[in-house]
Amino acid sequence: MTFVIELLVSFFLVMGAFFAMAGSIGSFRLPDFFSRLHGPTKSTTLGVGAMAIASAIYFSFHGEGISFHEVLITLFLFITAPVSAHFLAKAALHQGLHRKESSPETSRKSTDR
Amino acid sequence: MLSIAIPVAFALLTAAQLLNLYRLLKGPTLLDRILALDTMYIDAIAMFILMGVFFHSAVYFEAALIIAVMGFIGTVATSKFLMRGDILE
């Protein structure tokens, strides 16, 4: 039983860290602001959510009683992350940023024609 | 199992923070820097949760919650300022 709990906690911890890493790689590599915006705001939120689940499982089985703090953090992040991403996108539109025209998709379309 | 998983998760999160730091320092526009800071505080929450599991202490969750609230307010305030030139209208 203890081994199963430990396995579950380890899986969720590594999964959360992996998704946070994936979001940061997206922010590191993608060409323009709007594509850079969607990487971290989605996958990093999922990473923190998985990590909070791992912590809730761990403290429910090793502490006293069922632990709910982490669910609070997850709930708050799931509400606020889309709001802040929306504000950033609106500010970018207001500042007149445009998507980069030489992205792979548009260049493929132009060569098809 | 946990003695392997926690260092691996710490290493992945540290690499993520370094990539965010690169974007924060280099980022071509101001909004890239704001986005990098936003991502950095979310990753910091993940690191605090991980430290809570590592040290087996529940003190870190309050700090993580405060970081979440303050980071959200900071991101909204800066982007609202860029949008309107004013924070509270």
N, CA and C atoms of all chains as a GROMACS GRO file, in nm:
protein
  606
    1MET      N    1   0.084  -0.120   0.000
    1MET     CA    2   0.000   0.000   0.000
    1MET      C    3   0.087   0.125   0.000
    2THR      N    4   0.187   0.123   0.089
    2THR     CA    5   0.275   0.240   0.097
    2THR      C    6   0.353   0.258  -0.033
    3PHE      N    7   0.392   0.143  -0.094
    3PHE     CA    8   0.468   0.154  -0.218
    3PHE      C    9   0.382   0.211  -0.330
    4VAL      N   10   0.255   0.173  -0.332
    4VAL     CA   11   0.166   0.225  -0.436
    4VAL      C   12   0.150   0.376  -0.421
    5ILE      N   13   0.132   0.421  -0.295
    5ILE     CA   14   0.118   0.565  -0.271
    5ILE      C   15   0.244   0.639  -0.314
    6GLU      N   16   0.359   0.581  -0.281
    6GLU     CA   17   0.486   0.647  -0.315
    6GLU      C   18   0.505   0.654  -0.466
    7LEU      N   19   0.465   0.545  -0.533
    7LEU     CA   20   0.474   0.543  -0.679
    7LEU      C   21   0.385   0.650  -0.741
    8LEU      N   22   0.264   0.662  -0.687
    8LEU     CA   23   0.170   0.762  -0.738
    8LEU      C   24   0.223   0.903  -0.717
    9VAL      N   25   0.276   0.930  -0.597
    9VAL     CA   26   0.330   1.063  -0.566
    9VAL      C   27   0.448   1.094  -0.658
   10SER      N   28   0.537   0.996  -0.678
   10SER     CA   29   0.654   1.018  -0.765
   10SER      C   30   0.611   1.044  -0.908
   11PHE      N   31   0.511   0.968  -0.955
   11PHE     CA   32   0.465   0.986  -1.092
   11PHE      C   33   0.410   1.127  -1.112
   12PHE      N   34   0.326   1.173  -1.016
   12PHE     CA   35   0.267   1.305  -1.034
   12PHE      C   36   0.372   1.416  -1.021
   13LEU      N   37   0.470   1.396  -0.933
   13LEU     CA   38   0.576   1.497  -0.918
   13LEU      C   39   0.655   1.512  -1.047
   14VAL      N   40   0.700   1.399  -1.103
   14VAL     CA   41   0.782   1.406  -1.224
   14VAL      C   42   0.700   1.456  -1.342
   15MET      N   43   0.571   1.416  -1.347
   15MET     CA   44   0.486   1.465  -1.455
   15MET      C   45   0.467   1.616  -1.446
   16GLY      N   46   0.445   1.667  -1.326
   16GLY     CA   47   0.428   1.811  -1.311
   16GLY      C   48   0.553   1.887  -1.350
   17ALA      N   49   0.670   1.839  -1.307
   17ALA     CA   50   0.794   1.906  -1.343
   17ALA      C   51   0.818   1.899  -1.493
   18PHE      N   52   0.780   1.785  -1.555
   18PHE     CA   53   0.799   1.772  -1.698
   18PHE      C   54   0.713   1.872  -1.775
   19PHE      N   55   0.588   1.891  -1.729
   19PHE     CA   56   0.502   1.984  -1.801
   19PHE      C   57   0.547   2.128  -1.782
   20ALA      N   58   0.597   2.161  -1.662
   20ALA     CA   59   0.651   2.296  -1.642
   20ALA      C   60   0.770   2.320  -1.733
   21MET      N   61   0.854   2.218  -1.746
   21MET     CA   62   0.970   2.225  -1.836
   21MET      C   63   0.925   2.242  -1.981
   22ALA      N   64   0.819   2.168  -2.022
   22ALA     CA   65   0.772   2.178  -2.159
   22ALA      C   66   0.720   2.319  -2.190
   23GLY      N   67   0.650   2.378  -2.094
   23GLY     CA   68   0.603   2.515  -2.116
   23GLY      C   69   0.717   2.612  -2.130
   24SER      N   70   0.823   2.594  -2.050
   24SER     CA   71   0.935   2.687  -2.060
   24SER      C   72   1.012   2.667  -2.189
   25ILE      N   73   1.017   2.543  -2.239
   25ILE     CA   74   1.082   2.522  -2.369
   25ILE      C   75   1.003   2.592  -2.479
   26GLY      N   76   0.868   2.586  -2.467
   26GLY     CA   77   0.785   2.659  -2.562
   26GLY      C   78   0.812   2.808  -2.558
   27SER      N   79   0.825   2.862  -2.436
   27SER     CA   80   0.854   3.006  -2.425
   27SER      C   81   0.994   3.037  -2.476
   28PHE      N   82   1.084   2.940  -2.471
   28PHE     CA   83   1.223   2.963  -2.514
   28PHE      C   84   1.235   2.960  -2.665
   29ARG      N   85   1.162   2.871  -2.731
   29ARG     CA   86   1.191   2.844  -2.871
   29ARG      C   87   1.098   2.908  -2.971
   30LEU      N   88   0.973   2.934  -2.934
   30LEU     CA   89   0.875   2.974  -3.036
   30LEU      C   90   0.905   3.114  -3.089
   31PRO      N   91   0.864   3.143  -3.214
   31PRO     CA   92   0.917   3.262  -3.281
   31PRO      C   93   0.854   3.395  -3.240
   32ASP      N   94   0.722   3.404  -3.219
   32ASP     CA   95   0.664   3.536  -3.191
   32ASP      C   96   0.584   3.532  -3.061
   33PHE      N   97   0.536   3.650  -3.020
   33PHE     CA   98   0.481   3.662  -2.884
   33PHE      C   99   0.356   3.578  -2.866
   34PHE      N  100   0.267   3.574  -2.966
   34PHE     CA  101   0.140   3.506  -2.945
   34PHE      C  102   0.158   3.356  -2.934
   35SER      N  103   0.254   3.300  -3.008
   35SER     CA  104   0.280   3.157  -2.991
   35SER      C  105   0.358   3.131  -2.862
   36ARG      N  106   0.440   3.229  -2.821
   36ARG     CA  107   0.508   3.213  -2.692
   36ARG      C  108   0.411   3.223  -2.577
   37LEU      N  109   0.299   3.294  -2.598
   37LEU     CA  110   0.203   3.312  -2.489
   37LEU      C  111   0.133   3.181  -2.454
   38HIS      N  112   0.102   3.098  -2.555
   38HIS     CA  113   0.016   2.984  -2.524
   38HIS      C  114   0.093   2.869  -2.462
   39GLY      N  115   0.225   2.865  -2.478
   39GLY     CA  116   0.300   2.753  -2.421
   39GLY      C  117   0.298   2.751  -2.269
   40PRO      N  118   0.356   2.852  -2.203
   40PRO     CA  119   0.362   2.850  -2.057
   40PRO      C  120   0.226   2.857  -1.990
   41THR      N  121   0.131   2.934  -2.046
   41THR     CA  122   0.007   2.953  -1.973
   41THR      C  123  -0.074   2.826  -1.965
   42LYS      N  124  -0.060   2.736  -2.062
   42LYS     CA  125  -0.136   2.611  -2.051
   42LYS      C  126  -0.058   2.505  -1.976
   43SER      N  127   0.061   2.472  -2.027
   43SER     CA  128   0.126   2.352  -1.973
   43SER      C  129   0.182   2.376  -1.834
   44THR      N  130   0.222   2.500  -1.803
   44THR     CA  131   0.273   2.524  -1.668
   44THR      C  132   0.162   2.513  -1.564
   45THR      N  133   0.041   2.557  -1.602
   45THR     CA  134  -0.072   2.541  -1.511
   45THR      C  135  -0.100   2.393  -1.485
   46LEU      N  136  -0.094   2.313  -1.592
   46LEU     CA  137  -0.114   2.169  -1.576
   46LEU      C  138  -0.004   2.109  -1.488
   47GLY      N  139   0.119   2.158  -1.504
   47GLY     CA  140   0.229   2.106  -1.422
   47GLY      C  141   0.210   2.135  -1.275
   48VAL      N  142   0.170   2.258  -1.243
   48VAL     CA  143   0.147   2.292  -1.103
   48VAL      C  144   0.028   2.213  -1.048
   49GLY      N  145  -0.074   2.191  -1.133
   49GLY     CA  146  -0.187   2.111  -1.089
   49GLY      C  147  -0.148   1.969  -1.055
   50ALA      N  148  -0.065   1.906  -1.140
   50ALA     CA  149  -0.020   1.770  -1.113
   50ALA      C  150   0.064   1.764  -0.986
   51MET      N  151   0.149   1.867  -0.967
   51MET     CA  152   0.232   1.869  -0.847
   51MET      C  153   0.149   1.886  -0.721
   52ALA      N  154   0.044   1.969  -0.729
   52ALA     CA  155  -0.044   1.987  -0.613
   52ALA      C  156  -0.119   1.859  -0.581
   53ILE      N  157  -0.158   1.784  -0.686
   53ILE     CA  158  -0.223   1.654  -0.662
   53ILE      C  159  -0.128   1.560  -0.589
   54ALA      N  160   0.000   1.558  -0.635
   54ALA     CA  161   0.099   1.472  -0.570
   54ALA      C  162   0.116   1.510  -0.424
   55SER      N  163   0.124   1.640  -0.397
   55SER     CA  164   0.143   1.684  -0.259
   55SER      C  165   0.020   1.652  -0.174
   56ALA      N  166  -0.100   1.664  -0.233
   56ALA     CA  167  -0.222   1.633  -0.156
   56ALA      C  168  -0.227   1.486  -0.121
   57ILE      N  169  -0.189   1.398  -0.217
   57ILE     CA  170  -0.186   1.254  -0.187
   57ILE      C  171  -0.085   1.225  -0.077
   58TYR      N  172   0.034   1.286  -0.090
   58TYR     CA  173   0.141   1.260   0.007
   58TYR      C  174   0.099   1.300   0.148
   59PHE      N  175   0.046   1.423   0.162
   59PHE     CA  176   0.013   1.469   0.297
   59PHE      C  177  -0.115   1.407   0.350
   60SER      N  178  -0.200   1.354   0.261
   60SER     CA  179  -0.318   1.283   0.310
   60SER      C  180  -0.279   1.150   0.374
   61PHE      N  181  -0.169   1.089   0.325
   61PHE     CA  182  -0.132   0.958   0.377
   61PHE      C  183  -0.022   0.965   0.481
   62HIS      N  184   0.053   1.077   0.487
   62HIS     CA  185   0.162   1.086   0.583
   62HIS      C  186   0.136   1.186   0.695
   63GLY      N  187   0.046   1.280   0.671
   63GLY     CA  188   0.015   1.376   0.776
   63GLY      C  189  -0.104   1.329   0.857
   64GLU      N  190  -0.174   1.425   0.918
   64GLU     CA  191  -0.294   1.389   0.992
   64GLU      C  192  -0.415   1.437   0.913
   65GLY      N  193  -0.504   1.343   0.881
   65GLY     CA  194  -0.626   1.379   0.810
   65GLY      C  195  -0.601   1.409   0.663
   66ILE      N  196  -0.708   1.448   0.595
   66ILE     CA  197  -0.699   1.478   0.452
   66ILE      C  198  -0.654   1.622   0.434
   67SER      N  199  -0.563   1.643   0.339
   67SER     CA  200  -0.505   1.776   0.322
   67SER      C  201  -0.568   1.846   0.202
   68PHE      N  202  -0.610   1.972   0.222
   68PHE     CA  203  -0.683   2.043   0.117
   68PHE      C  204  -0.616   2.172   0.072
   69HIS      N  205  -0.501   2.209   0.132
   69HIS     CA  206  -0.437   2.335   0.093
   69HIS      C  207  -0.404   2.339  -0.056
   70GLU      N  208  -0.352   2.228  -0.106
   70GLU     CA  209  -0.302   2.223  -0.243
   70GLU      C  210  -0.415   2.240  -0.342
   71VAL      N  211  -0.532   2.185  -0.306
   71VAL     CA  212  -0.647   2.200  -0.395
   71VAL      C  213  -0.684   2.348  -0.407
   72LEU      N  214  -0.664   2.422  -0.297
   72LEU     CA  215  -0.690   2.567  -0.299
   72LEU      C  216  -0.597   2.636  -0.399
   73ILE      N  217  -0.467   2.602  -0.392
   73ILE     CA  218  -0.370   2.662  -0.486
   73ILE      C  219  -0.407   2.627  -0.629
   74THR      N  220  -0.441   2.500  -0.653
   74THR     CA  221  -0.477   2.456  -0.788
   74THR      C  222  -0.599   2.531  -0.840
   75LEU      N  223  -0.700   2.543  -0.755
   75LEU     CA  224  -0.822   2.613  -0.795
   75LEU      C  225  -0.792   2.758  -0.830
   76PHE      N  226  -0.713   2.824  -0.745
   76PHE     CA  227  -0.679   2.964  -0.771
   76PHE      C  228  -0.604   2.978  -0.902
   77LEU      N  229  -0.507   2.889  -0.926
   77LEU     CA  230  -0.429   2.900  -1.050
   77LEU      C  231  -0.515   2.872  -1.172
   78PHE      N  232  -0.607   2.775  -1.160
   78PHE     CA  233  -0.692   2.742  -1.275
   78PHE      C  234  -0.786   2.857  -1.307
   79ILE      N  235  -0.821   2.938  -1.206
   79ILE     CA  236  -0.906   3.054  -1.235
   79ILE      C  237  -0.822   3.168  -1.291
   80THR      N  238  -0.704   3.194  -1.233
   80THR     CA  239  -0.633   3.317  -1.267
   80THR      C  240  -0.545   3.305  -1.390
   81ALA      N  241  -0.496   3.186  -1.426
   81ALA     CA  242  -0.404   3.176  -1.540
   81ALA      C  243  -0.470   3.218  -1.672
   82PRO      N  244  -0.592   3.174  -1.703
   82PRO     CA  245  -0.653   3.223  -1.828
   82PRO      C  246  -0.679   3.373  -1.824
   83VAL      N  247  -0.712   3.427  -1.706
   83VAL     CA  248  -0.739   3.571  -1.698
   83VAL      C  249  -0.613   3.651  -1.729
   84SER      N  250  -0.499   3.610  -1.670
   84SER     CA  251  -0.377   3.687  -1.696
   84SER      C  252  -0.331   3.668  -1.840
   85ALA      N  253  -0.352   3.548  -1.898
   85ALA     CA  254  -0.315   3.529  -2.039
   85ALA      C  255  -0.400   3.615  -2.130
   86HIS      N  256  -0.528   3.627  -2.095
   86HIS     CA  257  -0.617   3.712  -2.174
   86HIS      C  258  -0.574   3.859  -2.166
   87PHE      N  259  -0.536   3.903  -2.046
   87PHE     CA  260  -0.490   4.042  -2.032
   87PHE      C  261  -0.362   4.064  -2.112
   88LEU      N  262  -0.270   3.967  -2.109
   88LEU     CA  263  -0.145   3.982  -2.185
   88LEU      C  264  -0.174   3.989  -2.335
   89ALA      N  265  -0.266   3.904  -2.383
   89ALA     CA  266  -0.297   3.905  -2.525
   89ALA      C  267  -0.362   4.037  -2.566
   90LYS      N  268  -0.450   4.090  -2.478
   90LYS     CA  269  -0.513   4.217  -2.510
   90LYS      C  270  -0.410   4.330  -2.512
   91ALA      N  271  -0.316   4.327  -2.418
   91ALA     CA  272  -0.212   4.429  -2.417
   91ALA      C  273  -0.124   4.418  -2.541
   92ALA      N  274  -0.096   4.295  -2.585
   92ALA     CA  275  -0.014   4.277  -2.705
   92ALA      C  276  -0.086   4.329  -2.828
   93LEU      N  277  -0.218   4.304  -2.836
   93LEU     CA  278  -0.294   4.357  -2.949
   93LEU      C  279  -0.294   4.509  -2.947
   94HIS      N  280  -0.306   4.565  -2.826
   94HIS     CA  281  -0.309   4.710  -2.814
   94HIS      C  282  -0.175   4.771  -2.853
   95GLN      N  283  -0.066   4.698  -2.822
   95GLN     CA  284   0.067   4.749  -2.856
   95GLN      C  285   0.101   4.731  -3.003
   96GLY      N  286   0.017   4.656  -3.076
   96GLY     CA  287   0.040   4.640  -3.218
   96GLY      C  288   0.141   4.534  -3.254
   97LEU      N  289   0.156   4.433  -3.167
   97LEU     CA  290   0.243   4.321  -3.203
   97LEU      C  291   0.170   4.233  -3.304
   98HIS      N  292   0.246   4.179  -3.401
   98HIS     CA  293   0.186   4.090  -3.499
   98HIS      C  294   0.257   3.957  -3.496
   99ARG      N  295   0.189   3.856  -3.551
   99ARG     CA  296   0.256   3.726  -3.559
   99ARG      C  297   0.361   3.731  -3.670
  100LYS      N  298   0.462   3.649  -3.651
  100LYS     CA  299   0.572   3.649  -3.748
  100LYS      C  300   0.525   3.583  -3.876
  101GLU      N  301   0.552   3.647  -3.989
  101GLU     CA  302   0.494   3.596  -4.113
  101GLU      C  303   0.565   3.473  -4.166
  102SER      N  304   0.688   3.451  -4.125
  102SER     CA  305   0.763   3.338  -4.181
  102SER      C  306   0.752   3.215  -4.092
  103SER      N  307   0.635   3.197  -4.028
  103SER     CA  308   0.617   3.075  -3.949
  103SER      C  309   0.602   2.957  -4.045
  104PRO      N  310   0.630   2.834  -3.999
  104PRO     CA  311   0.631   2.720  -4.092
  104PRO      C  312   0.499   2.699  -4.163
  105GLU      N  313   0.388   2.728  -4.093
  105GLU     CA  314   0.260   2.699  -4.156
  105GLU      C  315   0.234   2.787  -4.278
  106THR      N  316   0.258   2.917  -4.263
  106THR     CA  317   0.232   3.008  -4.375
  106THR      C  318   0.327   2.982  -4.490
  107SER      N  319   0.453   2.948  -4.460
  107SER     CA  320   0.547   2.925  -4.570
  107SER      C  321   0.509   2.798  -4.644
  108ARG      N  322   0.455   2.696  -4.571
  108ARG     CA  323   0.415   2.575  -4.640
  108ARG      C  324   0.298   2.604  -4.733
  109LYS      N  325   0.203   2.688  -4.685
  109LYS     CA  326   0.089   2.721  -4.770
  109LYS      C  327   0.134   2.794  -4.896
  110SER      N  328   0.231   2.884  -4.881
  110SER     CA  329   0.272   2.962  -4.997
  110SER      C  330   0.346   2.874  -5.097
  111THR      N  331   0.417   2.770  -5.051
  111THR     CA  332   0.486   2.685  -5.147
  111THR      C  333   0.389   2.588  -5.213
  112ASP      N  334   0.276   2.556  -5.144
  112ASP     CA  335   0.180   2.466  -5.205
  112ASP      C  336   0.113   2.530  -5.327
  113ARG      N  337   0.096   2.660  -5.318
  113ARG     CA  338   0.023   2.725  -5.426
  113ARG      C  339   0.096   2.737  -5.558
  114MET      N  340   1.173   0.534  -0.397
  114MET     CA  341   1.114   0.591  -0.519
  114MET      C  342   1.111   0.744  -0.513
  115LEU      N  343   1.067   0.794  -0.396
  115LEU     CA  344   1.063   0.939  -0.382
  115LEU      C  345   1.202   0.999  -0.382
  116SER      N  346   1.301   0.925  -0.331
  116SER     CA  347   1.438   0.978  -0.327
  116SER      C  348   1.496   0.994  -0.466
  117ILE      N  349   1.439   0.926  -0.566
  117ILE     CA  350   1.480   0.950  -0.705
  117ILE      C  351   1.394   1.059  -0.768
  118ALA      N  352   1.264   1.055  -0.741
  118ALA     CA  353   1.171   1.143  -0.812
  118ALA      C  354   1.191   1.288  -0.773
  119ILE      N  355   1.219   1.316  -0.645
  119ILE     CA  356   1.231   1.456  -0.603
  119ILE      C  357   1.351   1.526  -0.666
  120PRO      N  358   1.473   1.465  -0.669
  120PRO     CA  359   1.582   1.534  -0.740
  120PRO      C  360   1.557   1.550  -0.890
  121VAL      N  361   1.491   1.452  -0.952
  121VAL     CA  362   1.462   1.465  -1.095
  121VAL      C  363   1.367   1.584  -1.118
  122ALA      N  364   1.264   1.594  -1.032
  122ALA     CA  365   1.169   1.704  -1.048
  122ALA      C  366   1.237   1.838  -1.021
  123PHE      N  367   1.327   1.841  -0.922
  123PHE     CA  368   1.400   1.965  -0.895
  123PHE      C  369   1.486   2.005  -1.015
  124ALA      N  370   1.551   1.906  -1.076
  124ALA     CA  371   1.637   1.937  -1.191
  124ALA      C  372   1.554   1.992  -1.307
  125LEU      N  373   1.439   1.928  -1.334
  125LEU     CA  374   1.355   1.975  -1.444
  125LEU      C  375   1.305   2.116  -1.418
  126LEU      N  376   1.263   2.143  -1.292
  126LEU     CA  377   1.212   2.277  -1.260
  126LEU      C  378   1.322   2.382  -1.268
  127THR      N  379   1.444   2.345  -1.228
  127THR     CA  380   1.554   2.441  -1.236
  127THR      C  381   1.586   2.474  -1.382
  128ALA      N  382   1.584   2.371  -1.468
  128ALA     CA  383   1.606   2.397  -1.610
  128ALA      C  384   1.497   2.487  -1.666
  129ALA      N  385   1.372   2.464  -1.623
  129ALA     CA  386   1.262   2.549  -1.669
  129ALA      C  387   1.282   2.692  -1.623
  130GLN      N  388   1.326   2.712  -1.499
  130GLN     CA  389   1.348   2.847  -1.450
  130GLN      C  390   1.461   2.915  -1.525
  131LEU      N  391   1.565   2.838  -1.563
  131LEU     CA  392   1.675   2.899  -1.638
  131LEU      C  393   1.628   2.943  -1.777
  132LEU      N  394   1.543   2.861  -1.841
  132LEU     CA  395   1.491   2.902  -1.972
  132LEU      C  396   1.405   3.027  -1.959
  133ASN      N  397   1.325   3.033  -1.850
  133ASN     CA  398   1.244   3.153  -1.827
  133ASN      C  399   1.332   3.274  -1.802
  134LEU      N  400   1.442   3.252  -1.732
  134LEU     CA  401   1.533   3.364  -1.702
  134LEU      C  402   1.596   3.416  -1.830
  135TYR      N  403   1.627   3.324  -1.923
  135TYR     CA  404   1.680   3.367  -2.052
  135TYR      C  405   1.578   3.455  -2.123
  136ARG      N  406   1.451   3.411  -2.123
  136ARG     CA  407   1.348   3.490  -2.191
  136ARG      C  408   1.325   3.623  -2.120
  137LEU      N  409   1.340   3.622  -1.987
  137LEU     CA  410   1.321   3.746  -1.911
  137LEU      C  411   1.431   3.847  -1.943
  138LEU      N  412   1.556   3.798  -1.958
  138LEU     CA  413   1.665   3.891  -1.983
  138LEU      C  414   1.670   3.935  -2.128
  139LYS      N  415   1.638   3.846  -2.222
  139LYS     CA  416   1.658   3.876  -2.362
  139LYS      C  417   1.535   3.936  -2.427
  140GLY      N  418   1.415   3.878  -2.388
  140GLY     CA  419   1.287   3.902  -2.453
  140GLY      C  420   1.277   4.027  -2.537
  141PRO      N  421   1.243   4.018  -2.663
  141PRO     CA  422   1.248   4.136  -2.750
  141PRO      C  423   1.153   4.246  -2.705
  142THR      N  424   1.033   4.211  -2.660
  142THR     CA  425   0.937   4.314  -2.620
  142THR      C  426   0.918   4.310  -2.470
  143LEU      N  427   0.852   4.414  -2.420
  143LEU     CA  428   0.823   4.422  -2.277
  143LEU      C  429   0.726   4.313  -2.234
  144LEU      N  430   0.632   4.277  -2.323
  144LEU     CA  431   0.532   4.176  -2.287
  144LEU      C  432   0.595   4.039  -2.272
  145ASP      N  433   0.704   4.012  -2.347
  145ASP     CA  434   0.774   3.885  -2.329
  145ASP      C  435   0.832   3.876  -2.189
  146ARG      N  436   0.882   3.987  -2.140
  146ARG     CA  437   0.939   3.986  -2.004
  146ARG      C  438   0.830   3.965  -1.900
  147ILE      N  439   0.714   4.030  -1.922
  147ILE     CA  440   0.603   4.011  -1.826
  147ILE      C  441   0.559   3.865  -1.826
  148LEU      N  442   0.551   3.806  -1.946
  148LEU     CA  443   0.510   3.666  -1.956
  148LEU      C  444   0.613   3.575  -1.890
  149ALA      N  445   0.743   3.608  -1.906
  149ALA     CA  446   0.846   3.526  -1.844
  149ALA      C  447   0.837   3.535  -1.691
  150LEU      N  448   0.808   3.653  -1.638
  150LEU     CA  449   0.792   3.666  -1.493
  150LEU      C  450   0.671   3.588  -1.444
  151ASP      N  451   0.562   3.594  -1.522
  151ASP     CA  452   0.441   3.519  -1.488
  151ASP      C  453   0.471   3.369  -1.479
  152THR      N  454   0.543   3.319  -1.580
  152THR     CA  455   0.580   3.178  -1.578
  152THR      C  456   0.674   3.146  -1.462
  153MET      N  457   0.763   3.241  -1.432
  153MET     CA  458   0.859   3.215  -1.324
  153MET      C  459   0.790   3.204  -1.190
  154TYR      N  460   0.686   3.287  -1.165
  154TYR     CA  461   0.624   3.272  -1.034
  154TYR      C  462   0.540   3.145  -1.027
  155ILE      N  463   0.483   3.101  -1.140
  155ILE     CA  464   0.409   2.973  -1.135
  155ILE      C  465   0.505   2.858  -1.109
  156ASP      N  466   0.624   2.863  -1.174
  156ASP     CA  467   0.724   2.760  -1.147
  156ASP      C  468   0.776   2.768  -1.003
  157ALA      N  469   0.780   2.889  -0.948
  157ALA     CA  470   0.822   2.901  -0.809
  157ALA      C  471   0.720   2.837  -0.715
  158ILE      N  472   0.590   2.847  -0.750
  158ILE     CA  473   0.489   2.777  -0.671
  158ILE      C  474   0.514   2.627  -0.675
  159ALA      N  475   0.544   2.576  -0.795
  159ALA     CA  476   0.573   2.432  -0.807
  159ALA      C  477   0.693   2.394  -0.723
  160MET      N  478   0.797   2.480  -0.721
  160MET     CA  479   0.915   2.450  -0.640
  160MET      C  480   0.882   2.451  -0.491
  161PHE      N  481   0.796   2.545  -0.449
  161PHE     CA  482   0.759   2.549  -0.308
  161PHE      C  483   0.682   2.424  -0.267
  162ILE      N  484   0.592   2.378  -0.356
  162ILE     CA  485   0.517   2.255  -0.325
  162ILE      C  486   0.613   2.137  -0.312
  163LEU      N  487   0.710   2.133  -0.405
  163LEU     CA  488   0.809   2.026  -0.402
  163LEU      C  489   0.892   2.029  -0.275
  164MET      N  490   0.927   2.152  -0.232
  164MET     CA  491   1.002   2.162  -0.107
  164MET      C  492   0.919   2.120   0.012
  165GLY      N  493   0.787   2.145   0.007
  165GLY     CA  494   0.700   2.099   0.114
  165GLY      C  495   0.699   1.948   0.124
  166VAL      N  496   0.699   1.879   0.008
  166VAL     CA  497   0.706   1.733   0.012
  166VAL      C  498   0.842   1.687   0.060
  167PHE      N  499   0.947   1.757   0.014
  167PHE     CA  500   1.084   1.714   0.045
  167PHE      C  501   1.114   1.726   0.194
  168PHE      N  502   1.077   1.841   0.254
  168PHE     CA  503   1.104   1.860   0.396
  168PHE      C  504   0.991   1.812   0.486
  169HIS      N  505   0.886   1.756   0.426
  169HIS     CA  506   0.773   1.702   0.501
  169HIS      C  507   0.716   1.808   0.596
  170SER      N  508   0.694   1.928   0.543
  170SER     CA  509   0.642   2.035   0.627
  170SER      C  510   0.532   2.109   0.551
  171ALA      N  511   0.427   2.148   0.621
  171ALA     CA  512   0.312   2.212   0.557
  171ALA      C  513   0.322   2.364   0.559
  172VAL      N  514   0.437   2.418   0.600
  172VAL     CA  515   0.451   2.564   0.611
  172VAL      C  516   0.456   2.628   0.473
  173TYR      N  517   0.505   2.551   0.374
  173TYR     CA  518   0.533   2.610   0.244
  173TYR      C  519   0.407   2.645   0.166
  174PHE      N  520   0.291   2.590   0.205
  174PHE     CA  521   0.173   2.614   0.122
  174PHE      C  522   0.123   2.756   0.136
  175GLU      N  523   0.134   2.813   0.254
  175GLU     CA  524   0.091   2.951   0.271
  175GLU      C  525   0.177   3.044   0.186
  176ALA      N  526   0.309   3.018   0.184
  176ALA     CA  527   0.399   3.098   0.100
  176ALA      C  528   0.361   3.083  -0.046
  177ALA      N  529   0.329   2.959  -0.088
  177ALA     CA  530   0.292   2.936  -0.227
  177ALA      C  531   0.163   3.010  -0.262
  178LEU      N  532   0.068   3.010  -0.170
  178LEU     CA  533  -0.058   3.080  -0.195
  178LEU      C  534  -0.036   3.230  -0.207
  179ILE      N  535   0.050   3.286  -0.121
  179ILE     CA  536   0.078   3.430  -0.128
  179ILE      C  537   0.148   3.464  -0.259
  180ILE      N  538   0.243   3.378  -0.302
  180ILE     CA  539   0.310   3.402  -0.431
  180ILE      C  540   0.208   3.400  -0.544
  181ALA      N  541   0.112   3.306  -0.538
  181ALA     CA  542   0.010   3.297  -0.643
  181ALA      C  543  -0.071   3.426  -0.651
  182VAL      N  544  -0.118   3.475  -0.536
  182VAL     CA  545  -0.202   3.595  -0.536
  182VAL      C  546  -0.123   3.716  -0.585
  183MET      N  547  -0.002   3.735  -0.530
  183MET     CA  548   0.076   3.853  -0.566
  183MET      C  549   0.119   3.850  -0.712
  184GLY      N  550   0.155   3.732  -0.763
  184GLY     CA  551   0.194   3.723  -0.903
  184GLY      C  552   0.080   3.755  -0.997
  185PHE      N  553  -0.038   3.706  -0.962
  185PHE     CA  554  -0.155   3.735  -1.048
  185PHE      C  555  -0.183   3.885  -1.049
  186ILE      N  556  -0.178   3.947  -0.931
  186ILE     CA  557  -0.205   4.091  -0.925
  186ILE      C  558  -0.099   4.168  -1.004
  187GLY      N  559   0.028   4.127  -0.993
  187GLY     CA  560   0.134   4.196  -1.066
  187GLY      C  561   0.117   4.185  -1.216
  188THR      N  562   0.085   4.064  -1.265
  188THR     CA  563   0.067   4.047  -1.409
  188THR      C  564  -0.050   4.130  -1.462
  189VAL      N  565  -0.162   4.125  -1.390
  189VAL     CA  566  -0.279   4.200  -1.436
  189VAL      C  567  -0.251   4.350  -1.432
  190ALA      N  568  -0.182   4.397  -1.326
  190ALA     CA  569  -0.155   4.541  -1.316
  190ALA      C  570  -0.062   4.588  -1.426
  191THR      N  571   0.044   4.514  -1.455
  191THR     CA  572   0.137   4.559  -1.559
  191THR      C  573   0.074   4.555  -1.698
  192SER      N  574  -0.002   4.447  -1.727
  192SER     CA  575  -0.061   4.443  -1.861
  192SER      C  576  -0.173   4.546  -1.875
  193LYS      N  577  -0.244   4.573  -1.766
  193LYS     CA  578  -0.347   4.677  -1.772
  193LYS      C  579  -0.283   4.814  -1.791
  194PHE      N  580  -0.168   4.833  -1.730
  194PHE     CA  581  -0.097   4.960  -1.748
  194PHE      C  582  -0.051   4.976  -1.892
  195LEU      N  583  -0.002   4.865  -1.952
  195LEU     CA  584   0.040   4.873  -2.091
  195LEU      C  585  -0.079   4.897  -2.184
  196MET      N  586  -0.196   4.845  -2.144
  196MET     CA  587  -0.312   4.859  -2.229
  196MET      C  588  -0.367   5.001  -2.226
  197ARG      N  589  -0.380   5.057  -2.105
  197ARG     CA  590  -0.452   5.182  -2.090
  197ARG      C  591  -0.365   5.299  -2.049
  198GLY      N  592  -0.243   5.273  -2.002
  198GLY     CA  593  -0.164   5.381  -1.945
  198GLY      C  594  -0.207   5.417  -1.805
  199ASP      N  595  -0.291   5.330  -1.746
  199ASP     CA  596  -0.343   5.356  -1.612
  199ASP      C  597  -0.387   5.222  -1.553
  200ILE      N  598  -0.374   5.208  -1.420
  200ILE     CA  599  -0.409   5.079  -1.361
  200ILE      C  600  -0.554   5.079  -1.313
  201LEU      N  601  -0.589   5.180  -1.234
  201LEU     CA  602  -0.727   5.191  -1.186
  201LEU      C  603  -0.792   5.309  -1.256
  202GLU      N  604  -0.907   5.286  -1.319
  202GLU     CA  605  -0.971   5.394  -1.392
  202GLU      C  606  -1.091   5.446  -1.314
   0.00000   0.00000   0.00000
